[in-house]
Amino acid sequence: MPMPQRPLNPSPLEMVIYNYEVKAREFHLERNKTIPANECVKARQARIAKCERDREHLRIERRKIGAQVKLYEHLQSYRDACLSMSPDELAREKHHPTKTLRKNLFAAGEPKPSPIHEAHHIIPGKGRYLQFQIMICRLNLHSYGIGINDPINGMWLRNYEKNKPDDWATPEASGHRSLHCTEYEHWISQKFMNDNVPEHVYVGWLKDVKLRLRYGVFSLDAESGDRS
């Protein structure tokens, strides 16, 4: 059985499928190994039990991939629809509840890390304190044909600061609920109100903010640091 060929510049979904193919190959190679002539009953039972466990695991993985394929198709349809809309039309898209962003993050290969995590819009849908500035940022996002619920504009953050001890995925980041404050909206406004840049630059800013939030470079409880 030949080794699956790793795709070049793969999407998250392509990597999921490739990793499954590698696992399936390993399973079949292991299952088809020559059985030792002196295999005892206990060893045979253990081998068969392991084979069944591995087979069941692959079956579950197949179902997960099937679900992810559907979500990925939904994400592609979402992006295609956004590209055909005007900024004003995109500005009317609802951002709450965050069900669409959650699905799109999963489709982009970013599953919810734990039950305490919530989907966060990097550029808010509306804003609480600097609504005019945030709306300009959102319209700038839409001018590139990017929807408010695109995973480029989203990430996972734990819900409350009190759950920080249980946060293994984003321990350095601020809690989601406390992050929505004047300071955050001012920071976002400074970054994204400029519309005189190419799309790849704007998207690069989103990726940069995502990393800064993930690793606490922008953190509400930080005493110092670069928040530019």
N, CA, C and O of each residue as an XYZ file, in Angstrom:
912
protein
N       0.847     -1.190      0.000
C       0.000      0.000      0.000
C       0.886      1.246      0.000
O       1.645      1.456      0.946
N       0.802      2.082     -1.052
C       1.687      3.248     -1.151
C       1.355      4.307     -0.102
O       0.220      4.411      0.364
N       2.359      5.080      0.253
C       2.176      6.173      1.199
C       1.403      7.298      0.524
O       1.757      7.698     -0.585
N       0.349      7.823      1.166
C      -0.386      8.943      0.568
C       0.535     10.136      0.338
O       1.451     10.385      1.121
N       0.287     10.861     -0.731
C       1.104     12.030     -1.054
C       0.572     13.249     -0.321
O      -0.604     13.597     -0.427
N       1.464     13.892      0.425
C       1.058     15.081      1.178
C       0.763     16.219      0.208
O       1.579     16.511     -0.666
N      -0.404     16.872      0.351
C      -0.751     17.961     -0.573
C       0.153     19.175     -0.376
O       0.635     19.432      0.727
N       0.374     19.915     -1.461
C       1.159     21.140     -1.398
C       0.258     22.300     -0.986
O      -0.856     22.441     -1.490
N       0.747     23.122     -0.071
C      -0.036     24.259      0.427
C      -1.464     23.833      0.773
O      -2.421     24.404      0.250
N      -1.615     22.839      1.647
C      -2.945     22.281      1.906
C      -3.829     23.208      2.727
O      -3.351     23.996      3.543
N      -5.119     23.094      2.491
C      -6.098     23.746      3.354
C      -6.227     22.904      4.620
O      -5.781     21.757      4.634
N      -6.828     23.445      5.688
C      -7.027     22.635      6.898
C      -7.780     21.335      6.619
O      -7.457     20.290      7.183
N      -8.789     21.409      5.739
C      -9.558     20.209      5.421
C      -8.700     19.189      4.691
O      -8.788     17.994      4.972
N      -7.876     19.642      3.764
C      -7.000     18.724      3.032
C      -6.020     18.031      3.966
O      -5.689     16.862      3.764
N      -5.552     18.744      4.987
C      -4.640     18.128      5.951
C      -5.357     17.094      6.809
O      -4.788     16.055      7.144
N      -6.606     17.379      7.164
C      -7.396     16.412      7.932
C      -7.556     15.122      7.134
O      -7.376     14.028      7.668
N      -7.895     15.255      5.854
C      -8.079     14.079      4.999
C      -6.756     13.339      4.817
O      -6.720     12.110      4.870
N      -5.681     14.074      4.605
C      -4.363     13.447      4.440
C      -3.966     12.674      5.700
O      -3.498     11.540      5.606
N      -4.147     13.271      6.864
C      -3.794     12.591      8.118
C      -4.632     11.334      8.320
O      -4.147     10.332      8.845
N      -5.903     11.395      7.897
C      -6.740     10.195      7.989
C      -6.206      9.104      7.070
O      -6.159      7.937      7.457
N      -5.807      9.470      5.869
C      -5.270      8.483      4.928
C      -4.016      7.822      5.489
O      -3.814      6.620      5.313
N      -3.178      8.599      6.160
C      -1.967      8.042      6.772
C      -2.338      7.057      7.876
O      -1.765      5.971      7.967
N      -3.304      7.444      8.718
C      -3.742      6.556      9.800
C      -4.356      5.270      9.242
O      -4.093      4.178      9.746
N      -5.174      5.411      8.199
C      -5.812      4.236      7.601
C      -4.761      3.300      7.008
O      -4.882      2.081      7.124
N      -3.750      3.853      6.385
C      -2.665      3.032      5.829
C      -1.951      2.276      6.940
O      -1.681      1.082      6.808
N      -1.644      2.966      8.033
C      -0.968      2.314      9.154
C      -1.823      1.186      9.723
O      -1.309      0.130     10.093
N      -3.130      1.420      9.789
C      -4.038      0.398     10.308
C      -4.009     -0.850      9.435
O      -3.897     -1.965      9.946
N      -4.109     -0.669      8.133
C      -4.153     -1.823      7.230
C      -2.811     -2.556      7.184
O      -2.781     -3.783      7.080
N      -1.720     -1.826      7.258
C      -0.409     -2.481      7.287
C      -0.254     -3.315      8.554
O       0.273     -4.427      8.519
N      -0.716     -2.769      9.661
C      -0.624     -3.497     10.931
C      -1.522     -4.724     10.908
O      -1.133     -5.801     11.359
N      -2.732     -4.550     10.375
C      -3.684     -5.659     10.348
C      -3.205     -6.791      9.445
O      -3.476     -7.960      9.720
N      -2.497     -6.454      8.372
C      -2.078     -7.455      7.393
C      -0.707     -8.061      7.675
O      -0.176     -8.826      6.869
N      -0.141     -7.711      8.829
C       1.138     -8.315      9.188
C       0.989     -9.826      9.345
O      -0.069    -10.323      9.733
N       2.052    -10.537      9.042
C       2.034    -11.993      9.200
C       1.875    -12.349     10.675
O       2.600    -11.847     11.534
N       0.911    -13.227     10.949
C       0.657    -13.633     12.334
C       1.721    -14.635     12.763
O       1.969    -15.615     12.061
N       2.348    -14.399     13.903
C       3.371    -15.351     14.372
C       2.793    -16.756     14.518
O       1.676    -16.932     15.006
N       3.554    -17.736     14.098
C       3.080    -19.125     14.170
C       2.861    -19.572     15.605
O       2.012    -20.424     15.866
N       3.618    -19.005     16.539
C       3.521    -19.417     17.942
C       2.650    -18.467     18.762
O       2.773    -18.424     19.986
N       1.776    -17.710     18.110
C       0.932    -16.754     18.837
C       0.012    -17.492     19.804
O      -0.699    -18.420     19.419
N       0.037    -17.068     21.058
C      -0.809    -17.710     22.066
C      -2.211    -17.109     22.034
O      -2.459    -16.098     21.377
N      -3.116    -17.754     22.757
C      -4.512    -17.307     22.767
C      -4.632    -15.885     23.309
O      -5.371    -15.070     22.757
N      -3.909    -15.588     24.387
C      -3.982    -14.261     25.000
C      -3.484    -13.176     24.042
O      -4.091    -12.111     23.932
N      -2.382    -13.454     23.357
C      -1.835    -12.491     22.399
C      -2.786    -12.298     21.226
O      -2.946    -11.187     20.719
N      -3.415    -13.393     20.798
C      -4.367    -13.300     19.686
C      -5.564    -12.439     20.080
O      -6.016    -11.601     19.300
N      -6.073    -12.649     21.291
C      -7.212    -11.860     21.762
C      -6.854    -10.375     21.852
O      -7.650     -9.510     21.486
N      -5.648    -10.095     22.343
C      -5.200     -8.702     22.454
C      -5.053     -8.062     21.077
O      -5.407     -6.899     20.883
N      -4.527     -8.833     20.120
C      -4.346     -8.311     18.767
C      -5.688     -7.997     18.123
O      -5.852     -6.944     17.507
N      -6.643     -8.902     18.262
C      -7.973     -8.704     17.681
C      -8.678     -7.516     18.338
O      -9.325     -6.716     17.662
N      -8.544     -7.412     19.673
C      -9.180     -6.302     20.392
C      -8.608     -4.958     19.940
O      -9.346     -3.990     19.754
N      -7.288     -4.912     19.768
C      -6.652     -3.674     19.305
C      -7.111     -3.328     17.897
O      -7.352     -2.162     17.584
N      -7.230     -4.332     17.061
C      -7.682     -4.115     15.689
C      -9.087     -3.523     15.669
O      -9.378     -2.617     14.887
N      -9.954     -4.041     16.535
C     -11.326     -3.542     16.593
C     -11.373     -2.114     17.121
O     -12.153     -1.294     16.636
N     -10.530     -1.814     18.125
C     -10.476     -0.446     18.655
C     -10.014      0.533     17.578
O     -10.580      1.614     17.415
N      -8.980      0.133     16.852
C      -8.456      1.003     15.799
C      -9.470      1.187     14.675
O      -9.606      2.278     14.120
N     -10.181      0.107     14.344
C     -11.200      0.193     13.291
C     -12.320      1.154     13.710
O     -12.794      1.960     12.910
N     -12.731      1.052     14.973
C     -13.785      1.933     15.480
C     -13.312      3.390     15.504
O     -14.072      4.305     15.188
N     -12.054      3.586     15.881
C     -11.506      4.945     15.895
C     -11.519      5.553     14.489
O     -11.873      6.720     14.321
N     -11.137      4.772     13.494
C     -11.142      5.269     12.116
C     -12.559      5.559     11.631
O     -12.785      6.500     10.871
N     -13.501      4.749     12.075
C     -14.898      4.983     11.694
C     -15.380      6.329     12.244
O     -16.039      7.098     11.545
N     -15.041      6.598     13.506
C     -15.415      7.876     14.119
C     -14.735      9.037     13.398
O     -15.343     10.082     13.168
N     -13.462      8.837     13.045
C     -12.731      9.884     12.325
C     -13.375     10.161     10.967
O     -13.450     11.314     10.540
N     -13.839      9.109     10.287
C     -14.506      9.299      8.992
C     -15.750     10.160      9.144
O     -16.012     11.045      8.330
N     -16.509      9.890     10.193
C     -17.726     10.669     10.423
C     -17.396     12.133     10.718
O     -18.093     13.041     10.264
N     -16.330     12.349     11.481
C     -15.914     13.725     11.767
C     -15.519     14.453     10.485
O     -15.855     15.621     10.286
N     -14.798     13.738      9.620
C     -14.379     14.350      8.356
C     -15.598     14.677      7.501
O     -15.659     15.729      6.863
N     -16.569     13.760      7.496
C     -17.795     14.016      6.739
C     -18.491     15.275      7.216
O     -18.968     16.076      6.411
N     -18.546     15.449      8.542
C     -19.160     16.655      9.098
C     -18.351     17.891      8.735
O     -18.915     18.943      8.438
N     -17.021     17.764      8.761
C     -16.174     18.909      8.445
C     -16.268     19.282      6.969
O     -16.198     20.460      6.617
N     -16.428     18.282      6.108
C     -16.596     18.567      4.677
C     -17.843     19.420      4.455
O     -17.820     20.379      3.683
N     -18.931     19.063      5.138
C     -20.168     19.833      4.999
C     -19.968     21.265      5.482
O     -20.422     22.214      4.843
N     -19.279     21.415      6.626
C     -19.034     22.753      7.152
C     -18.107     23.545      6.237
O     -18.279     24.752      6.063
N     -17.123     22.860      5.653
C     -16.201     23.538      4.742
C     -16.946     24.029      3.502
O     -16.700     25.133      3.016
N     -17.856     23.200      2.997
C     -18.660     23.616      1.848
C     -19.519     24.826      2.215
O     -19.702     25.744      1.415
N     -20.047     24.804      3.456
C     -20.843     25.939      3.933
C     -19.979     27.195      4.005
O     -20.424     28.281      3.632
N     -18.743     27.046      4.487
C     -17.834     28.190      4.574
C     -17.533     28.754      3.191
O     -17.526     29.970      3.000
N     -17.283     27.867      2.224
C     -17.004     28.337      0.866
C     -18.209     29.070      0.280
O     -18.063     30.092     -0.392
N     -19.403     28.532      0.545
C     -20.622     29.192      0.059
C     -20.795     30.552      0.727
O     -21.202     31.525      0.091
N     -20.477     30.603      2.029
C     -20.561     31.862      2.773
C     -19.619     32.899      2.168
O     -20.007     34.049      1.961
N     -18.394     32.495      1.889
C     -17.411     33.429      1.329
C     -17.796     33.870     -0.079
O     -17.635     35.038     -0.434
N     -18.301     32.940     -0.873
C     -18.735     33.300     -2.227
C     -19.875     34.317     -2.173
O     -19.915     35.269     -2.952
N     -20.803     34.094     -1.234
C     -21.931     35.019     -1.095
C     -21.452     36.400     -0.654
O     -21.952     37.418     -1.131
N     -20.480     36.429      0.257
C     -19.951     37.709      0.740
C     -19.289     38.493     -0.383
O     -19.404     39.717     -0.448
N     -18.598     37.784     -1.263
C     -17.917     38.455     -2.372
C     -18.898     39.114     -3.339
O     -18.550     40.068     -4.036
N     -20.123     38.598     -3.376
C     -21.119     39.141     -4.301
C     -21.955     40.255     -3.677
O     -22.793     40.854     -4.352
N     -21.732     40.536     -2.390
C     -22.509     41.555     -1.689
C     -21.748     42.871     -1.606
O     -20.519     42.900     -1.665
N     -22.494     43.946     -1.471
C     -21.886     45.257     -1.257
C     -21.527     45.407      0.222
O     -22.060     44.675      1.056
N     -20.633     46.342      0.565
C     -20.323     46.575      1.982
C     -21.556     46.876      2.822
O     -21.652     46.430      3.966
N     -22.508     47.635      2.261
C     -23.721     47.953      3.012
C     -24.547     46.701      3.283
O     -25.116     46.547      4.363
N     -24.611     45.810      2.299
C     -25.343     44.553      2.496
C     -24.655     43.696      3.552
O     -25.318     43.113      4.410
N     -23.331     43.618      3.491
C     -22.584     42.831      4.471
C     -22.718     43.410      5.866
O     -22.693     42.673      6.851
N     -22.859     44.727      5.960
C     -22.976     45.377      7.266
C     -24.266     45.002      7.976
O     -24.382     45.167      9.190
N     -25.236     44.499      7.220
C     -26.509     44.105      7.829
C     -26.501     42.665      8.333
O     -27.464     42.215      8.954
N     -25.415     41.945      8.066
C     -25.347     40.561      8.542
C     -25.271     40.524     10.065
O     -24.523     41.292     10.670
N     -26.033     39.649     10.674
C     -26.029     39.525     12.129
C     -24.757     38.833     12.602
O     -24.261     37.906     11.963
N     -24.242     39.300     13.731
C     -23.056     38.670     14.317
C     -23.371     37.946     15.615
O     -22.547     37.178     16.114
N     -24.549     38.181     16.162
C     -24.999     37.469     17.357
C     -26.343     36.826     17.070
O     -27.193     37.435     16.421
N     -26.547     35.601     17.542
C     -25.577     34.754     18.259
C     -24.416     34.349     17.348
O     -24.468     34.541     16.133
N     -23.378     33.791     17.953
C     -22.134     33.526     17.218
C     -22.118     32.150     16.547
O     -21.046     31.617     16.262
N     -23.280     31.580     16.297
C     -23.353     30.238     15.718
C     -22.622     30.157     14.379
O     -21.893     29.196     14.131
N     -22.809     31.154     13.517
C     -22.164     31.122     12.197
C     -20.655     31.194     12.322
O     -19.940     30.456     11.644
N     -20.157     32.081     13.188
C     -18.707     32.180     13.379
C     -18.150     30.888     13.953
O     -17.071     30.452     13.552
N     -18.863     30.272     14.878
C     -18.396     29.008     15.471
C     -18.251     27.937     14.393
O     -17.238     27.240     14.334
N     -19.255     27.811     13.550
C     -19.210     26.814     12.475
C     -18.071     27.106     11.502
O     -17.372     26.194     11.060
N     -17.894     28.369     11.176
C     -16.855     28.728     10.212
C     -15.459     28.522     10.778
O     -14.551     28.138     10.042
N     -15.269     28.766     12.056
C     -13.974     28.491     12.683
C     -13.664     27.001     12.619
O     -12.542     26.609     12.298
N     -14.651     26.178     12.922
C     -14.455     24.725     12.865
C     -14.121     24.295     11.442
O     -13.231     23.472     11.224
N     -14.844     24.860     10.475
C     -14.603     24.511      9.069
C     -13.207     24.914      8.627
O     -12.627     24.283      7.743
N     -12.662     25.965      9.236
C     -11.326     26.438      8.882
C     -10.231     25.705      9.647
O      -9.063     26.088      9.582
N     -10.604     24.655     10.371
C      -9.612     23.876     11.104
C      -9.298     24.421     12.476
O      -8.226     24.155     13.019
N     -10.226     25.187     13.051
C     -10.041     25.738     14.390
C     -11.220     25.321     15.268
O     -12.107     26.134     15.528
N     -11.246     24.075     15.729
C     -12.353     23.613     16.563
C     -12.344     24.265     17.939
O     -11.309     24.751     18.396
N     -13.477     24.274     18.582
C     -13.605     24.837     19.928
C     -12.715     24.057     20.889
O     -12.871     22.843     21.018
N     -11.777     24.734     21.572
C     -10.809     24.009     22.405
C     -11.414     23.336     23.630
O     -10.983     22.249     24.015
N     -12.413     23.972     24.247
C     -12.975     23.423     25.482
C     -14.352     24.028     25.716
O     -14.722     24.990     25.043
N     -15.121     23.481     26.663
C     -16.460     24.030     26.933
C     -16.449     25.472     27.431
O     -17.465     26.158     27.319
N     -15.331     25.952     27.979
C     -15.302     27.315     28.514
C     -14.935     28.349     27.448
O     -14.854     29.539     27.753
N     -14.712     27.919     26.211
C     -14.306     28.848     25.160
C     -15.502     29.347     24.349
O     -16.468     28.622     24.107
N     -15.399     30.615     23.938
C     -16.436     31.261     23.139
C     -15.813     31.863     21.877
O     -14.637     32.228     21.864
N     -16.613     31.958     20.831
C     -16.143     32.564     19.584
C     -16.110     34.080     19.736
O     -17.067     34.688     20.215
N     -15.006     34.677     19.325
C     -14.798     36.126     19.458
C     -14.579     36.753     18.089
O     -13.753     36.277     17.310
N     -15.321     37.826     17.791
C     -15.092     38.605     16.576
C     -13.961     39.594     16.839
O     -14.058     40.413     17.753
N     -12.899     39.527     16.056
C     -11.776     40.453     16.235
C     -12.244     41.884     15.984
O     -12.102     42.747     16.851
N     -12.800     42.136     14.806
C     -13.510     43.392     14.574
C     -14.954     43.156     15.003
O     -15.647     42.353     14.380
N     -15.423     43.827     16.042
C     -16.781     43.566     16.540
C     -17.847     43.869     15.494
O     -17.645     44.662     14.574
N     -18.976     43.217     15.666
C     -20.072     43.466     14.748
C     -20.683     44.838     14.918
O     -21.173     45.432     13.957
N     -20.653     45.346     16.150
C     -21.294     46.631     16.424
C     -20.449     47.510     17.339
O     -20.315     48.710     17.097
N     -19.886     46.928     18.377
C     -19.164     47.724     19.363
C     -20.107     48.257     20.430
O     -21.313     48.378     20.211
N     -19.539     48.572     21.585
C     -20.343     49.093     22.688
C     -20.035     50.558     22.986
O     -20.930     51.326     23.338
N     -18.787     50.935     22.846
C     -18.336     52.238     23.324
C     -17.924     53.179     22.196
O     -18.159     54.384     22.283
N     -17.322     52.653     21.156
C     -16.868     53.459     20.019
C     -17.563     52.955     18.758
O     -16.914     52.504     17.813
N     -18.882     53.038     18.760
C     -19.660     52.390     17.712
C     -19.396     52.979     16.327
O     -19.385     52.240     15.342
N     -19.186     54.281     16.233
C     -18.908     54.878     14.925
C     -17.593     54.345     14.365
O     -17.528     53.934     13.207
N     -16.546     54.353     15.192
C     -15.238     53.869     14.741
C     -15.282     52.387     14.384
O     -14.697     51.964     13.387
N     -15.978     51.604     15.205
C     -16.077     50.163     14.943
C     -16.842     49.904     13.649
O     -16.495     48.992     12.898
N     -17.874     50.692     13.383
C     -18.619     50.512     12.136
C     -17.740     50.822     10.932
O     -17.841     50.147      9.907
N     -16.877     51.836     11.038
C     -15.945     52.128      9.947
C     -15.011     50.937      9.727
O     -14.748     50.545      8.590
N     -14.516     50.369     10.820
C     -13.641     49.186     10.718
C     -14.370     48.037     10.041
O     -13.811     47.349      9.187
N     -15.629     47.836     10.432
C     -16.401     46.735      9.849
C     -16.640     46.983      8.362
O     -16.515     46.059      7.558
N     -16.977     48.200      7.989
C     -17.191     48.505      6.571
C     -15.905     48.335      5.772
O     -15.935     47.891      4.624
N     -14.780     48.687      6.381
C     -13.500     48.459      5.704
C     -13.276     46.967      5.467
O     -12.820     46.563      4.397
N     -13.597     46.156      6.469
C     -13.499     44.700      6.321
C     -14.364     44.233      5.157
O     -13.933     43.434      4.326
N     -15.590     44.745      5.111
C     -16.532     44.334      4.066
C     -16.112     44.829      2.684
O     -16.491     44.237      1.674
N     -15.335     45.906      2.632
C     -14.912     46.428      1.328
C     -14.022     45.443      0.583
O     -13.846     45.552     -0.631
N     -13.459     44.477      1.314
C     -12.646     43.424      0.686
C     -13.467     42.161      0.425
O     -12.919     41.131      0.031
N     -14.786     42.243      0.646
C     -15.647     41.086      0.426
C     -15.563     40.060      1.534
O     -15.872     38.888      1.319
N     -15.145     40.486      2.727
C     -15.006     39.579      3.871
C     -16.158     39.816      4.827
O     -16.399     40.950      5.240
N     -16.879     38.748      5.188
C     -18.008     38.857      6.096
C     -17.580     38.953      7.544
O     -16.462     38.578      7.899
N     -18.471     39.457      8.374
C     -18.171     39.614      9.798
C     -17.942     38.263     10.466
O     -17.222     38.183     11.461
N     -18.548     37.195      9.931
C     -18.418     35.862     10.513
C     -17.405     34.983      9.790
O     -17.411     33.762      9.947
N     -16.539     35.604      9.000
C     -15.451     34.849      8.377
C     -14.446     34.457      9.459
O     -14.144     35.271     10.332
N     -13.922     33.232      9.423
C     -12.963     32.813     10.457
C     -11.697     33.663     10.494
O     -10.988     33.668     11.500
N     -11.405     34.381      9.412
C     -10.283     35.320      9.431
C     -10.500     36.374     10.513
O      -9.545     36.882     11.101
N     -11.771     36.693     10.766
C     -12.130     37.710     11.752
C     -12.551     37.094     13.079
O     -13.243     37.741     13.865
N     -12.146     35.858     13.340
C     -12.594     35.206     14.565
C     -11.526     34.374     15.232
O     -10.498     34.050     14.639
N     -11.794     34.032     16.485
C     -10.894     33.169     17.249
C     -11.651     32.691     18.488
O     -12.771     33.124     18.757
N     -11.012     31.788     19.233
C     -11.598     31.274     20.468
C     -10.920     31.916     21.674
O      -9.694     32.007     21.736
N     -11.735     32.359     22.634
C     -11.240     32.875     23.909
C     -12.061     32.258     25.029
O     -13.239     31.953     24.844
N     -11.446     32.073     26.187
C     -12.232     31.568     27.317
C     -13.275     32.615     27.700
O     -13.093     33.809     27.461
N     -14.354     32.156     28.288
C     -15.461     33.056     28.577
C     -15.140     34.087     29.668
O     -15.251     35.292     29.440
N     -14.739     33.605     30.860
C     -14.529     34.496     32.000
C     -13.102     34.389     32.537
O     -12.457     33.348     32.416
N     -12.626     35.474     33.126
C     -11.296     35.470     33.733
C     -11.188     34.435     34.849
O     -10.118     33.868     35.068
N     -12.283     34.190     35.549
C     -12.246     33.247     36.668
C     -11.906     31.827     36.215
O     -11.499     30.993     37.023
N     -12.073     31.559     34.919
C     -11.779     30.223     34.394
C     -10.363     30.093     33.848
O     -10.034     29.090     33.214
N      -9.531     31.087     34.085
C      -8.160     31.055     33.582
C      -7.390     29.814     34.029
O      -6.655     29.247     33.221
N      -7.526     29.364     35.291
C      -6.789     28.158     35.703
C      -7.148     26.912     34.896
O      -6.353     25.975     34.812
N      -8.345     26.899     34.300
C      -8.781     25.733     33.528
C      -8.551     25.901     32.026
O      -8.933     25.034     31.240
N      -7.934     27.004     31.627
C      -7.748     27.304     30.206
C      -6.382     26.819     29.741
O      -5.371     27.491     29.952
N      -6.356     25.658     29.111
C      -5.097     25.112     28.599
C      -4.780     25.640     27.202
O      -3.625     25.616     26.778
N      -5.799     26.116     26.483
C      -5.624     26.492     25.078
C      -5.165     27.940     24.894
O      -4.311     28.222     24.055
N      -5.734     28.853     25.681
C      -5.394     30.280     25.546
C      -5.115     30.888     26.920
O      -5.727     31.896     27.274
N      -4.213     30.304     27.695
C      -4.003     30.756     29.078
C      -3.462     32.176     29.194
O      -3.653     32.830     30.219
N      -2.792     32.654     28.157
C      -2.186     33.989     28.230
C      -3.131     35.094     27.777
O      -2.842     36.275     27.969
N      -4.252     34.720     27.179
C      -5.192     35.708     26.651
C      -6.135     36.205     27.741
O      -6.296     35.568     28.782
N      -6.754     37.355     27.483
C      -7.785     37.864     28.380
C      -9.079     37.087     28.165
O      -9.277     36.476     27.115
N      -9.951     37.112     29.157
C     -11.251     36.482     29.024
C     -12.117     37.233     28.020
O     -11.995     38.449     27.874
N     -12.978     36.517     27.340
C     -13.792     37.099     26.274
C     -14.706     38.205     26.784
O     -14.760     39.288     26.201
N     -15.423     37.935     27.867
C     -16.412     38.906     28.335
C     -15.757     40.220     28.770
O     -16.285     41.301     28.507
N     -14.606     40.117     29.436
C     -13.939     41.330     29.919
C     -13.177     42.055     28.818
O     -12.813     43.220     28.980
N     -12.931     41.375     27.695
C     -12.165     41.989     26.609
C     -12.960     43.073     25.893
O     -12.381     44.011     25.343
N     -14.281     42.947     25.898
C     -15.111     43.931     25.203
C     -15.220     45.196     26.053
O     -16.148     45.355     26.846
N     -14.255     46.086     25.867
C     -14.169     47.303     26.664
C     -13.696     48.452     25.775
O     -13.358     48.250     24.609
N     -13.677     49.649     26.335
C     -13.247     50.829     25.575
C     -11.829     50.673     25.057
O     -11.534     51.026     23.915
N     -10.952     50.140     25.901
C      -9.547     49.993     25.521
C      -9.401     49.097     24.297
O      -8.637     49.405     23.382
N     -10.140     47.983     24.285
C     -10.055     47.065     23.147
C     -10.591     47.722     21.882
O      -9.967     47.620     20.826
N     -11.726     48.387     21.970
C     -12.313     49.003     20.783
C     -11.432     50.138     20.254
O     -11.367     50.360     19.045
N     -10.763     50.845     21.143
C      -9.832     51.890     20.711
C      -8.653     51.268     19.963
O      -8.220     51.781     18.931
N      -8.143     50.166     20.490
C      -7.017     49.459     19.858
C      -7.396     48.966     18.466
O      -6.642     49.136     17.508
N      -8.577     48.353     18.367
C      -9.061     47.847     17.080
C      -9.272     49.000     16.099
O      -8.934     48.887     14.920
N      -9.825     50.097     16.584
C     -10.069     51.249     15.714
C      -8.772     51.798     15.144
O      -8.701     52.138     13.963
N      -7.749     51.884     15.982
C      -6.458     52.378     15.512
C      -5.895     51.509     14.390
O      -5.244     52.009     13.473
N      -6.150     50.216     14.474
C      -5.580     49.291     13.499
C      -6.369     49.226     12.198
O      -5.776     49.138     11.123
N      -7.690     49.267     12.280
C      -8.506     48.882     11.126
C      -9.334     49.995     10.495
O     -10.118     49.727      9.585
N      -9.182     51.240     10.954
C      -9.920     52.332     10.307
C      -9.267     52.781      9.001
O      -9.889     53.488      8.207
N      -8.037     52.380      8.779
C      -7.341     52.725      7.533
C      -7.826     51.812      6.406
O      -7.661     50.594      6.473
N      -8.420     52.402      5.378
C      -8.938     51.605      4.256
C      -8.071     51.738      3.010
O      -8.429     51.233      1.946
N      -6.940     52.411      3.137
C      -6.095     52.670      1.970
C      -4.935     51.677      1.898
O      -3.779     52.063      1.722
N      -5.266     50.389      2.038
C      -4.242     49.344      1.994
C      -4.755     48.181      1.151
O      -5.968     48.007      1.032
N      -3.868     47.381      0.563
C      -4.301     46.192     -0.179
C      -4.949     45.167      0.757
O      -4.731     45.179      1.969
N      -5.740     44.292      0.167
C      -6.442     43.280      0.969
C      -5.473     42.428      1.779
O      -5.736     42.152      2.949
N      -4.357     42.005      1.186
C      -3.449     41.109      1.904
C      -2.848     41.797      3.133
O      -2.510     41.131      4.111
N      -2.715     43.120      3.086
C      -2.213     43.854      4.252
C      -3.272     43.862      5.351
O      -2.962     43.628      6.519
N      -4.520     44.131      4.976
C      -5.619     44.166      5.950
C      -5.797     42.805      6.609
O      -5.959     42.709      7.826
N      -5.765     41.756      5.795
C      -5.881     40.395      6.332
C      -4.687     40.082      7.231
O      -4.834     39.406      8.249
N      -3.513     40.570      6.857
C      -2.333     40.378      7.691
C      -2.484     41.027      9.047
O      -2.022     40.486     10.052
N      -3.128     42.185      9.087
C      -3.386     42.834     10.375
C      -4.299     41.973     11.242
O      -4.082     41.848     12.447
N      -5.315     41.382     10.627
C      -6.223     40.509     11.381
C      -5.466     39.324     11.981
O      -5.676     38.968     13.141
N      -4.591     38.722     11.187
C      -3.801     37.595     11.682
C      -2.873     38.028     12.811
O      -2.668     37.288     13.773
N      -2.314     39.231     12.689
C      -1.424     39.748     13.725
C      -2.178     39.959     15.034
O      -1.688     39.595     16.103
N      -3.373     40.550     14.947
C      -4.183     40.775     16.148
C      -4.568     39.448     16.786
O      -4.569     39.311     18.009
N      -4.892     38.485     15.956
C      -5.266     37.158     16.456
C      -4.131     36.560     17.290
O      -4.370     36.007     18.364
N      -2.911     36.669     16.798
C      -1.752     36.156     17.533
C      -1.514     36.954     18.804
O      -1.200     36.382     19.848
N      -1.662     38.274     18.724
C      -1.455     39.115     19.899
C      -2.452     38.772     21.003
O      -2.088     38.691     22.176
N      -3.706     38.573     20.620
C      -4.715     38.192     21.607
C      -4.433     36.806     22.169
O      -4.543     36.574     23.373
N      -4.070     35.894     21.283
C      -3.815     34.508     21.702
C      -2.702     34.425     22.731
O      -2.794     33.661     23.692
N      -1.649     35.209     22.532
C      -0.483     35.100     23.407
C      -0.367     36.251     24.401
O       0.681     36.442     25.019
N      -1.448     37.015     24.552
C      -1.487     38.005     25.612
C      -0.656     39.243     25.385
O      -0.383     39.974     26.337
N      -0.235     39.513     24.135
C       0.494     40.759     23.861
C      -0.436     41.942     24.101
O      -0.013     42.987     24.595
N      -1.712     41.765     23.745
C      -2.740     42.689     24.208
C      -3.517     41.950     25.281
O      -4.240     40.997     24.991
N      -3.368     42.390     26.515
C      -4.036     41.734     27.633
C      -4.474     42.802     28.617
O      -3.699     43.696     28.955
N      -5.694     42.715     29.070
C      -6.234     43.748     29.940
C      -5.529     43.822     31.285
O      -5.512     44.875     31.922
N      -4.946     42.710     31.721
C      -4.277     42.727     33.018
C      -2.763     42.879     32.880
O      -2.027     42.770     33.861
N      -2.301     43.135     31.635
C      -0.864     43.328     31.442
C      -0.452     44.695     31.978
O      -1.128     45.693     31.730
N       0.627     44.736     32.691
C       1.097     45.993     33.263
C       1.854     46.825     32.236
O       1.931     48.049     32.346
N       2.411     46.146     31.237
C       3.142     46.859     30.202
C       3.165     45.994     28.960
O       2.702     44.854     28.980
N       3.706     46.538     27.873
C       3.825     45.769     26.634
C       3.406     46.595     25.449
O       2.779     47.645     25.589
N       3.757     46.111     24.290
C       3.454     46.813     23.051
C       2.032     46.529     22.635
O       1.705     45.383     22.325
N       1.168     47.538     22.617
C      -0.217     47.367     22.217
C      -0.519     48.165     20.956
O      -1.671     48.496     20.676
N       0.490     48.458     20.232
C       0.302     49.257     19.016
C      -0.338     48.426     17.921
O      -0.575     48.929     16.822
